[in-house]
Amino acid sequence: MSKNKKIIQELASILGISGNWINKYTVVTVFFIVWVMFFDEHNVFAIQRIKSNMVKLEMEKKALNDEIAQSLKDIEDLKNNQEKFAREKHLMHLDNEEIILIEQKNKK
């Protein structure tokens, strides 16, 4: 048995695989997989970071869409009844009136 064959057999026994599996194709394939997973620009960690950023942006998009819907509702309310809008949203009042604010706690 040649020296290279002996080294391959020892390496295979350490890895717990058959010696026939260690050849230039498997070595290159394993090297390629390791390179793509850890050292490439689009590695596993970068993809995970992009996915978490995407989830955060989707949540922000939903919140902004809710704000837009509320703003459109406020605009419609302003067009229909300006005095009610001013009193409720900006707490405006006449000189002889008092404002009493009642806060409700949301149960969640």
N, C-alpha and C positions, 0 to 999 in steps of 0.2 A: 504494500500500500504506500502510495507516495505521501510526501509530507503535507501537501495541500489537502489531499483526501482525508488524511488523519485529522487535520485542523477542522475541516468541515464536519467530520463525524463527531468530534468533541463539542463543537459549537451546537450541532443539532441535538446532542444529548443534553446539553445545558438548557437549551430552549424547549426541550421535550417534544421535538418533532423528528420526523424521519430525515435521514441524511439526503434522500433523493429530492427533498423540497428545496434545499439550498443550492441555488444556481444563480447565474447572472440575472435572469429574468425576475426571480422573486426578490433578489436584493434591490434591483432597480425599482420594482413596484413598491416595496416597503419604503424605500427612500423617498419616492414620489409622494406616497400617502402622508408620510411624516412631514415632508416639506409643505404640502398643501394645507395640512391641518394646523401647523404651528408657525411656519415661517413666511408664508405667502401674505400678500397685502390683504387678501380676503380670507383670513384664517378663521378658525372657530370662534375666537374671542371677539373679533371684529364683527362677525355676523350676529353674535349674541348682543353686542352693544348696539348695533343697528336695530335689532328687533325691539329691544327695550326702549330705545329712543322713539321708535315708531308707535309703540303702545302709548307712550307719554304724549306724543303729538296727537294721536287719535282722541285721547281723553280731553286734551286742550281744545281740539276741534269741536267736540261735543259741547263743551262748556261755552265756547264762543257762539255756536249755533243757538244754544239756549238763550244767551244774552241778546242775540239778534232777534229772536222771536219775541222776547220781552220788550225790546225797544220798538219793534213794529206794533206791538199791542199798545204801548204807551203813546206812540204817534197817533194811532187810531183814536185812543181815548182823548188825547189833546185836541184832535179835530172835532170830536163830538161835544165835549164839554170842557172848556178851558178853565172855568172857575173850579170845578171839582178836581181837575188835575193839579191846579196850583195849590189848592188846600191840602190834598192828600200827599203829593210828592214833595212839595217845597215848603209845607207848613205855613203858608201865608194865611193871614187873618185880617179882619177889619179891626179898627181901633178899639171898639167896645167889646171885642170877643176874647175869650180865653181858649187856649189850646190844651187839651188833656190827651196825653199819649198813653195808650194801653198796649203793652207788648204781650204777645202770646208766645208761649214756649212750644216749639215743635217736638212732638214725641216721636223718637226714632229708635 
